[in-house]
């Protein structure tokens, strides 16, 4: 397989093959000006598309809603106007994604009992529990067992369960990985730290329930993101074995509510949490039981991924894929005042950017390889649209060169740097470094690797089926802004707007940085689409073995 090499005497990329991050040896030799925006990427068009997708008329773009119908219609229209072709090989603009909608009914609490002591936990305030089993009702009455971080990681010689039988228990998990400079990626989160993994391992252990303990710092977002809508509809993919492989209840529990459970058990939460940071940790049975019921209202829908393409001229069966999720959280009629989760930043910006990428390709030289633009559904429900594509691909994984993801574009101005989430995962980092250099920019690793963003957006659905997947976030070194401005804006967005009704187009937005980032993404994809390289996963990537099975090395 052909590898990437960086050109230019002032620029070196070191150690990418063993999972290390690209290292910039010198700043780009430029006049201090960033490269111009690529032809076809237009500020007015980008703004208009964001405003349209984030308008109240689209109702928050929930799957299965009128907002979905409007969104799919709008994206199809925009792709057609840009001169693109239908991306589904069957000649249509969509891929149907069968979903089941699950809405918990109000009225149930959780009763916690320790001997003669009883207290009640309130949904939304203390905990959030739901079931992904497609049934009208589940009931759980079981003992709580604290399993630390809940990781079974043979490669790190780490097992938080120690063969202890936790079947039919309600498991309590700490969020993220065990803290270690040498294991689990150091400060960077691995998949073992994701809440989705914790629910998966709980089911594999035969648990009755799985609750992740929410702490704002490690989680990366406040409790309100989880607890503000305890009765909102959630979705899952329709499957023949829908009720197999899921604990009866899944969800989250507040840190203070957790501390109260430990107190009932005669334990100190912080002391037990500290013990969980060691490899010799043993599960802790609290001797406290939790009883609850979850009743559901069910419906099935066919949601849709929207897909367009620019056919390759010489290698049309080889695909470079861009993606962005079009969905958000819809409307919550129980809220006072504003009830619409408009999702302007998340992810009207990335979806509008997908349209601009399509226009840029039509303005440029026809690509050698086929370029596919995929707007996926139900990202906010657990990456369901992209997961469905990964399991039911329109283009084979072995013929997909790379997947490039756009989720929340920069709204605060131009940056010299670009943040590469999951830096060190693949040779795509090397290509990104070269493209950034030619644009007068540099790439930097994620300044918040502990939040595990690489496992929290749609590119992960492609990585887990072997396709080298790349995701950039906004840079943090803003031009003409004080040091620390970028991190300040990130924290401000997380605290105030992330998954909140306040995520709307703001009058002080400056999308000049988004235009620069779209130029970078276009040129990176154009390089892949015009060449014959097949970027590889790094030696240490957990996804490398899958790709090697798909594309065996040529002797």
C-alpha positions as CSV (number, residue, x, y, z in Angstrom):
1,X,0.0,0.0,0.0
2,X,1.3,3.4,-0.9
3,X,2.1,5.7,2.1
4,X,2.0,9.4,2.4
5,X,5.2,11.5,2.7
6,X,5.3,15.1,3.7
7,X,7.2,17.5,1.4
8,X,8.8,20.8,2.3
9,X,12.2,21.4,3.9
10,X,10.8,23.2,6.9
11,X,8.2,20.6,7.9
12,X,8.7,17.1,9.4
13,X,6.2,14.5,10.4
14,X,7.6,12.1,12.9
15,X,6.5,8.8,14.3
16,X,2.9,8.6,12.9
17,X,3.3,4.9,12.1
18,X,3.5,3.9,15.8
19,X,0.6,6.0,16.9
20,X,2.5,9.1,17.9
21,X,1.1,12.5,16.8
22,X,2.5,14.4,13.9
23,X,5.1,16.9,15.2
24,X,5.5,20.3,13.5
25,X,9.3,21.1,13.3
26,X,8.7,24.7,12.1
27,X,5.9,27.0,11.4
28,X,4.8,27.2,7.7
29,X,6.8,29.7,5.7
30,X,4.0,32.1,4.9
31,X,3.5,35.8,4.9
32,X,1.2,35.5,7.9
33,X,-1.9,35.2,5.8
34,X,-4.0,32.1,5.5
35,X,-4.8,30.7,2.1
36,X,-7.9,31.9,0.3
37,X,-11.2,30.0,0.6
38,X,-11.6,27.3,-2.1
39,X,-13.8,28.2,-5.1
40,X,-17.4,27.0,-4.5
41,X,-17.4,27.5,-0.8
42,X,-19.4,30.6,-0.2
43,X,-20.1,32.5,3.0
44,X,-23.6,33.6,2.1
45,X,-24.7,30.2,1.0
46,X,-23.2,28.6,4.1
47,X,-25.0,31.1,6.4
48,X,-28.3,30.7,4.5
49,X,-28.2,26.9,4.8
50,X,-27.4,27.0,8.5
51,X,-30.2,29.5,9.1
52,X,-32.7,27.4,7.2
53,X,-31.8,24.1,8.9
54,X,-31.8,25.7,12.3
55,X,-35.1,27.6,11.8
56,X,-38.2,26.9,13.9
57,X,-39.9,25.6,10.8
58,X,-37.6,22.5,10.9
59,X,-38.7,21.9,14.5
60,X,-35.3,20.7,15.8
61,X,-34.8,18.1,13.0
62,X,-35.8,15.0,15.1
63,X,-35.9,11.7,13.3
64,X,-39.4,10.7,12.3
65,X,-40.8,14.2,12.6
66,X,-42.0,16.8,10.1
67,X,-38.6,18.3,10.6
68,X,-37.0,15.2,9.1
69,X,-39.3,15.5,6.1
70,X,-38.3,19.1,5.6
71,X,-34.6,18.4,6.1
72,X,-34.5,15.5,3.7
73,X,-36.4,17.5,1.1
74,X,-34.1,20.6,1.6
75,X,-30.9,18.6,1.4
76,X,-32.0,16.7,-1.7
77,X,-32.9,20.0,-3.4
78,X,-29.6,21.6,-2.5
79,X,-27.6,18.7,-3.7
80,X,-29.5,18.7,-7.0
81,X,-29.0,22.5,-7.4
82,X,-25.2,21.9,-6.8
83,X,-25.2,19.5,-9.8
84,X,-24.6,16.4,-7.8
85,X,-25.9,12.9,-8.6
86,X,-28.1,10.7,-6.4
87,X,-25.7,8.8,-4.2
88,X,-27.6,5.6,-3.6
89,X,-26.7,3.0,-6.3
90,X,-30.4,2.4,-6.7
91,X,-30.7,5.8,-8.2
92,X,-32.3,7.6,-5.2
93,X,-31.1,10.3,-2.9
94,X,-31.8,8.4,0.3
95,X,-30.9,5.3,2.3
96,X,-33.8,4.1,4.5
97,X,-32.8,3.6,8.1
98,X,-35.4,1.6,10.1
99,X,-35.7,2.9,13.6
100,X,-37.8,2.1,16.6
101,X,-38.9,5.0,18.8
102,X,-39.1,4.4,22.5
103,X,-40.7,7.0,24.8
104,X,-40.7,6.3,28.6
105,X,-44.0,7.2,30.3
106,X,-44.1,9.5,33.3
107,X,-45.0,8.4,36.8
108,X,-42.3,6.0,37.9
109,X,-39.5,6.6,40.4
110,X,-36.7,4.4,41.8
111,X,-37.0,3.2,45.3
112,X,-33.7,2.6,47.1
113,X,-33.6,0.4,50.1
114,X,-30.9,-0.5,52.7
115,X,-32.3,-2.5,55.5
116,X,-35.1,-0.4,57.0
117,X,-33.9,2.8,55.3
118,X,-35.7,3.8,52.1
119,X,-35.4,6.8,49.8
120,X,-36.8,7.7,46.4
121,X,-34.8,8.9,43.4
122,X,-36.6,11.3,41.0
123,X,-36.2,10.9,37.2
124,X,-34.4,13.8,35.7
125,X,-33.2,15.2,39.1
126,X,-31.4,12.1,40.4
127,X,-31.2,9.6,37.6
128,X,-32.2,8.8,34.1
129,X,-33.3,5.3,33.3
130,X,-34.6,3.8,30.0
131,X,-34.8,0.6,28.2
132,X,-33.7,-0.2,24.7
133,X,-35.7,-3.4,24.8
134,X,-38.7,-3.2,22.5
135,X,-41.3,-4.0,25.1
136,X,-44.1,-2.2,26.8
137,X,-42.6,-2.4,30.2
138,X,-39.5,-3.6,32.2
139,X,-39.2,-4.0,36.0
140,X,-36.0,-4.3,38.0
141,X,-35.5,-5.0,41.7
142,X,-31.8,-5.7,42.3
143,X,-28.7,-4.9,44.3
144,X,-26.3,-2.1,43.3
145,X,-22.8,-3.2,42.6
146,X,-20.0,-0.7,42.0
147,X,-17.7,-1.9,39.2
148,X,-15.4,1.0,39.0
149,X,-14.7,1.9,35.4
150,X,-16.1,-1.4,34.2
151,X,-13.2,-2.1,31.8
152,X,-12.1,-5.6,30.6
153,X,-9.0,-4.8,28.6
154,X,-6.6,-7.7,28.1
155,X,-4.1,-5.6,26.2
156,X,-3.7,-3.5,29.4
157,X,-3.9,-6.5,31.8
158,X,-7.0,-4.8,33.3
159,X,-10.2,-6.5,34.4
160,X,-12.5,-4.6,36.7
161,X,-14.9,-7.6,37.2
162,X,-12.3,-10.2,38.4
163,X,-14.7,-13.0,37.4
164,X,-17.2,-11.8,40.0
165,X,-20.8,-12.8,39.1
166,X,-22.7,-9.6,38.6
167,X,-25.6,-11.1,36.8
168,X,-29.0,-9.7,37.7
169,X,-27.4,-6.7,39.5
170,X,-27.6,-3.0,38.8
171,X,-24.1,-2.0,37.9
172,X,-22.7,1.5,38.8
173,X,-19.9,2.7,36.4
174,X,-17.5,5.6,36.7
175,X,-17.4,7.7,33.5
176,X,-14.3,7.6,31.3
177,X,-11.1,5.3,31.6
178,X,-9.1,4.5,34.7
179,X,-6.7,7.4,35.2
180,X,-3.2,6.4,34.0
181,X,-0.3,8.0,32.2
182,X,0.8,4.7,30.7
183,X,-2.4,2.8,30.1
184,X,-5.7,3.5,28.3
185,X,-4.2,6.1,26.1
186,X,-2.8,8.2,29.0
187,X,-5.0,11.3,29.2
188,X,-6.9,10.4,26.0
189,X,-10.0,8.4,26.3
190,X,-10.3,5.0,24.7
191,X,-13.5,3.2,23.8
192,X,-13.4,1.6,27.2
193,X,-14.3,5.0,28.6
194,X,-17.4,5.6,26.6
195,X,-20.7,5.1,28.2
196,X,-21.8,3.0,25.3
197,X,-19.1,0.5,26.1
198,X,-20.2,0.4,29.7
199,X,-23.7,-0.5,28.7
200,X,-22.4,-3.1,26.3
201,X,-20.2,-4.8,28.9
202,X,-23.0,-4.7,31.5
203,X,-25.2,-6.7,29.1
204,X,-22.4,-9.1,28.3
205,X,-22.0,-9.7,32.1
206,X,-25.8,-10.5,32.4
207,X,-26.5,-7.4,34.5
208,X,-30.1,-6.3,35.1
209,X,-29.2,-2.6,34.9
210,X,-26.3,-0.3,34.0
211,X,-26.1,3.3,35.3
212,X,-23.1,5.5,34.5
213,X,-22.2,8.0,37.3
214,X,-22.3,11.5,35.9
215,X,-19.6,13.9,37.0
216,X,-19.5,17.1,34.9
217,X,-15.7,17.4,34.5
218,X,-15.0,13.8,33.3
219,X,-18.2,13.6,31.3
220,X,-17.5,16.9,29.5
221,X,-21.0,18.3,29.9
222,X,-23.4,19.2,32.7
223,X,-26.1,17.0,34.2
224,X,-28.8,19.1,32.5
225,X,-27.7,17.7,29.1
226,X,-28.9,14.3,30.3
227,X,-31.5,15.0,33.0
228,X,-33.5,17.9,31.5
229,X,-35.8,15.5,29.4
230,X,-36.2,12.2,31.2
231,X,-39.2,11.3,29.2
232,X,-38.0,12.2,25.7
233,X,-38.2,9.8,22.9
234,X,-35.1,7.8,22.0
235,X,-34.4,5.6,19.1
236,X,-32.6,2.4,18.2
237,X,-32.1,0.5,15.0
238,X,-34.7,-2.1,14.3
239,X,-33.2,-5.6,14.6
240,X,-34.4,-9.2,14.6
241,X,-32.7,-9.8,18.0
242,X,-33.8,-6.4,19.5
243,X,-34.2,-7.7,23.1
244,X,-31.0,-9.7,23.1
245,X,-27.8,-8.1,24.4
246,X,-29.3,-5.3,26.4
247,X,-29.6,-4.9,30.1
248,X,-33.2,-4.3,31.2
249,X,-32.5,-0.7,32.1
250,X,-29.7,1.6,31.1
251,X,-29.0,5.2,32.0
252,X,-27.2,7.6,34.2
253,X,-27.2,8.6,37.9
254,X,-26.2,12.0,39.4
255,X,-22.9,12.1,41.3
256,X,-24.6,13.3,44.5
257,X,-27.3,10.7,44.3
258,X,-24.5,8.1,43.9
259,X,-22.7,9.4,47.0
260,X,-26.0,9.0,48.9
261,X,-26.2,5.4,47.9
262,X,-22.7,4.8,49.1
263,X,-23.5,6.5,52.4
264,X,-26.5,4.1,52.8
265,X,-24.0,1.3,52.4
266,X,-21.7,2.7,55.0
267,X,-19.1,3.7,52.3
268,X,-17.5,6.8,51.1
269,X,-17.9,7.4,47.4
270,X,-14.6,9.3,46.9
271,X,-12.7,6.6,48.7
272,X,-14.2,3.8,46.6
273,X,-13.6,5.9,43.5
274,X,-9.9,6.2,44.3
275,X,-9.6,2.4,44.7
276,X,-11.1,2.0,41.2
277,X,-8.0,3.7,39.7
278,X,-5.9,0.6,40.6
279,X,-5.7,-2.6,38.6
280,X,-6.4,-4.7,41.8
281,X,-9.8,-3.1,42.2
282,X,-12.6,-5.6,43.1
283,X,-16.4,-5.0,42.5
284,X,-18.1,-3.6,45.5
285,X,-21.6,-5.0,46.4
286,X,-23.4,-2.1,48.2
287,X,-26.0,-4.2,50.0
288,X,-28.4,-1.5,48.7
289,X,-31.2,-2.4,46.3
290,X,-33.0,-0.4,43.7
291,X,-36.5,-1.0,42.4
292,X,-38.0,0.7,39.4
293,X,-40.2,0.3,36.4
294,X,-39.9,1.7,33.0
295,X,-43.0,1.8,30.8
296,X,-42.8,2.6,27.1
297,X,-44.7,3.9,24.2
298,X,-43.3,2.4,21.0
299,X,-43.4,3.3,17.3
300,X,-41.4,2.3,14.3
301,X,-40.3,4.6,11.5
302,X,-38.2,4.7,8.4
303,X,-35.8,7.5,8.9
304,X,-33.4,8.4,6.1
305,X,-29.7,9.1,5.4
306,X,-29.4,11.5,2.5
307,X,-26.6,10.6,0.0
308,X,-25.2,12.4,-3.0
309,X,-22.1,11.7,-5.1
310,X,-19.7,13.1,-7.7
311,X,-18.7,10.1,-9.9
312,X,-15.0,9.4,-10.3
313,X,-13.5,9.6,-13.7
314,X,-10.9,6.8,-13.5
315,X,-11.6,4.8,-10.4
316,X,-15.3,5.2,-9.8
317,X,-15.5,2.1,-7.6
318,X,-13.1,3.7,-5.1
319,X,-14.8,6.1,-2.7
320,X,-13.9,9.1,-0.6
321,X,-16.7,9.8,1.8
322,X,-17.7,12.9,3.6
323,X,-20.3,12.9,6.4
324,X,-22.3,15.1,8.7
325,X,-25.3,14.4,10.8
326,X,-28.5,16.3,9.9
327,X,-30.5,15.5,13.0
328,X,-30.9,17.2,16.4
329,X,-33.2,16.8,19.4
330,X,-36.5,18.0,18.1
331,X,-39.1,19.7,20.2
332,X,-40.0,19.2,23.9
333,X,-43.5,20.4,24.6
334,X,-42.9,20.1,28.4
335,X,-40.5,23.0,28.4
336,X,-41.6,26.5,29.4
337,X,-40.8,29.2,26.8
338,X,-38.6,28.0,24.0
339,X,-39.3,24.4,23.2
340,X,-37.3,23.8,20.1
341,X,-33.8,22.4,20.1
342,X,-32.8,24.1,16.9
343,X,-29.3,22.6,16.8
344,X,-27.7,25.5,14.9
345,X,-24.1,24.7,15.7
346,X,-24.8,21.0,16.3
347,X,-25.1,20.2,13.5
348,X,-26.7,22.6,11.0
349,X,-23.2,24.0,10.5
350,X,-21.7,20.6,9.5
351,X,-24.7,19.7,7.3
352,X,-24.5,23.1,5.6
353,X,-20.8,22.5,5.2
354,X,-21.5,19.2,3.4
355,X,-23.4,21.2,0.7
356,X,-20.5,23.6,0.3
357,X,-18.1,20.7,-0.1
358,X,-20.3,19.3,-2.9
359,X,-20.2,22.7,-4.6
360,X,-16.5,22.9,-4.3
361,X,-16.0,19.6,-6.0
362,X,-18.3,20.6,-8.9
363,X,-16.2,23.8,-9.3
364,X,-12.9,21.9,-9.3
365,X,-11.3,19.3,-11.4
366,X,-13.4,16.1,-11.7
367,X,-12.1,13.6,-9.1
368,X,-10.4,10.4,-10.1
369,X,-12.3,8.5,-7.4
370,X,-16.0,8.9,-6.5
371,X,-16.8,11.4,-3.8
372,X,-19.8,10.5,-1.6
373,X,-21.6,13.1,0.6
374,X,-23.6,11.4,3.4
375,X,-25.9,13.3,5.7
376,X,-26.8,10.8,8.4
377,X,-29.8,10.6,10.7
378,X,-30.0,9.9,14.4
379,X,-26.5,10.7,15.5
380,X,-27.9,12.2,18.7
381,X,-29.5,8.9,19.4
382,X,-26.2,7.0,19.5
383,X,-24.8,7.3,15.9
384,X,-27.6,5.2,14.5
385,X,-27.7,6.5,10.9
386,X,-23.9,6.1,10.5
387,X,-24.0,2.8,12.3
388,X,-26.7,1.5,9.9
389,X,-24.6,2.6,7.0
390,X,-21.6,0.8,8.4
391,X,-23.6,-2.3,8.8
392,X,-25.5,-1.9,5.5
393,X,-23.0,0.1,3.3
394,X,-24.0,1.5,-0.1
395,X,-20.3,1.2,-1.1
396,X,-18.1,-1.6,0.3
397,X,-15.9,-0.8,3.2
398,X,-12.9,-2.3,1.4
399,X,-13.4,0.1,-1.5
400,X,-13.9,3.2,0.8
401,X,-10.6,5.0,1.0
402,X,-11.4,7.2,4.0
403,X,-14.4,8.8,5.8
404,X,-14.1,12.5,6.7
405,X,-16.5,13.9,9.3
406,X,-17.9,17.4,10.0
407,X,-19.7,17.9,13.3
408,X,-20.0,21.5,14.7
409,X,-18.1,24.0,12.6
410,X,-16.2,27.0,14.0
411,X,-18.4,29.9,14.8
412,X,-15.9,32.3,16.4
413,X,-13.4,33.4,13.8
414,X,-10.2,32.3,12.1
415,X,-7.6,30.1,13.7
416,X,-4.0,29.3,12.7
417,X,-4.5,25.7,13.9
418,X,-6.8,22.8,13.3
419,X,-7.7,20.4,16.0
420,X,-7.4,16.7,14.9
421,X,-9.5,14.5,17.2
422,X,-7.9,11.1,17.6
423,X,-4.5,12.2,16.3
424,X,-2.2,9.3,15.9
425,X,-5.0,6.9,14.8
426,X,-4.0,6.7,11.1
427,X,-1.9,8.0,8.2
428,X,-4.7,10.5,7.5
429,X,-2.9,12.7,10.1
430,X,0.1,13.0,7.8
431,X,-2.0,14.0,4.8
432,X,-3.8,16.5,7.0
433,X,-0.5,18.0,8.1
434,X,0.6,18.5,4.5
435,X,-2.7,20.1,3.4
436,X,-2.7,22.4,6.5
437,X,0.9,23.4,5.7
438,X,0.0,24.4,2.2
439,X,-2.9,26.5,3.6
440,X,-0.6,28.3,6.0
441,X,-2.0,26.4,9.0
442,X,-0.9,23.7,11.4
443,X,-2.6,20.7,12.9
444,X,-2.7,20.1,16.7
445,X,-4.0,17.3,18.8
446,X,-7.2,17.6,20.7
447,X,-6.7,19.8,23.8
448,X,-9.4,17.8,25.6
449,X,-8.5,14.2,24.8
450,X,-10.0,13.0,28.1
451,X,-13.5,13.7,26.7
452,X,-13.2,10.9,24.1
453,X,-14.6,12.9,21.1
454,X,-13.2,10.4,18.7
455,X,-15.8,7.9,19.9
456,X,-18.7,10.4,20.1
457,X,-19.4,11.3,16.5
458,X,-20.3,9.5,13.2
459,X,-16.8,8.8,12.0
460,X,-16.5,6.2,14.8
461,X,-19.2,4.1,13.0
462,X,-16.8,3.9,10.0
463,X,-13.7,3.3,12.1
464,X,-15.2,0.3,13.8
465,X,-15.8,-1.3,10.4
466,X,-12.2,-0.7,9.4
467,X,-12.4,2.5,7.3
468,X,-9.8,5.1,8.2
469,X,-11.9,7.9,9.7
470,X,-10.9,11.5,10.3
471,X,-12.5,14.2,12.4
472,X,-11.4,17.8,12.9
473,X,-12.7,20.2,15.5
474,X,-12.3,23.9,15.6
475,X,-8.8,25.1,16.3
476,X,-8.0,27.0,19.6
477,X,-5.4,29.5,18.4
478,X,-7.6,32.4,17.2
479,X,-6.1,35.1,15.1
480,X,-6.2,38.5,16.8
481,X,-7.7,37.0,20.0
482,X,-6.0,36.6,23.4
483,X,-4.4,33.4,24.5
484,X,-7.0,31.0,25.9
485,X,-9.9,32.5,23.9
486,X,-10.5,29.2,22.0
487,X,-10.8,27.0,25.2
488,X,-12.9,29.7,26.8
489,X,-15.4,29.6,23.9
490,X,-15.4,25.8,23.9
491,X,-16.3,25.8,27.6
492,X,-18.9,28.5,27.1
493,X,-20.6,26.5,24.4
494,X,-20.5,23.3,26.5
495,X,-21.9,25.0,29.5
496,X,-24.6,27.1,27.8
497,X,-25.6,25.7,24.4
498,X,-24.7,22.1,24.0
499,X,-27.9,20.1,23.6
500,X,-29.8,23.1,24.8
501,X,-32.6,25.2,23.2
502,X,-30.2,28.1,23.2
503,X,-28.2,26.4,20.4
504,X,-29.4,28.9,17.8
505,X,-27.7,31.1,15.2
506,X,-26.1,33.9,17.2
507,X,-25.8,37.5,16.0
508,X,-22.1,37.6,16.9
509,X,-21.1,34.4,15.0
510,X,-18.1,34.8,12.8
511,X,-18.0,32.0,10.2
512,X,-14.7,33.0,8.6
513,X,-13.1,30.2,10.5
514,X,-15.7,27.7,9.3
515,X,-14.9,28.7,5.7
516,X,-11.2,28.1,6.3
517,X,-11.9,24.7,7.9
518,X,-14.2,23.7,5.0
519,X,-11.4,24.7,2.6
520,X,-9.1,22.4,4.5
521,X,-11.6,19.5,4.4
522,X,-12.3,20.0,0.7
523,X,-8.6,20.0,-0.2
524,X,-7.9,17.0,2.0
525,X,-10.7,15.0,0.3
526,X,-9.7,16.3,-3.1
527,X,-6.2,15.0,-2.6
528,X,-7.5,11.6,-1.6
529,X,-10.0,11.6,-4.5
530,X,-7.3,12.5,-7.1
531,X,-4.7,10.1,-6.0
532,X,-4.2,6.3,-5.6
533,X,-3.1,6.2,-1.9
534,X,-4.8,3.9,0.6
535,X,-4.1,5.4,4.0
536,X,-3.5,2.9,6.8
537,X,-4.3,2.8,10.5
538,X,-1.4,3.2,12.8
539,X,0.3,0.2,14.3
540,X,-1.4,0.8,17.7
541,X,-4.9,1.5,16.4
542,X,-7.6,-0.8,17.6
543,X,-9.1,-0.7,14.1
544,X,-6.0,-1.8,12.1
545,X,-6.8,-5.5,12.2
546,X,-10.2,-5.1,10.6
547,X,-8.7,-3.1,7.7
548,X,-6.0,-5.6,7.1
549,X,-8.6,-8.3,6.8
550,X,-10.5,-6.2,4.3
551,X,-7.5,-5.1,2.3
552,X,-4.7,-7.7,2.7
553,X,-1.2,-6.4,2.0
554,X,0.0,-7.0,-1.6
555,X,3.0,-9.4,-1.4
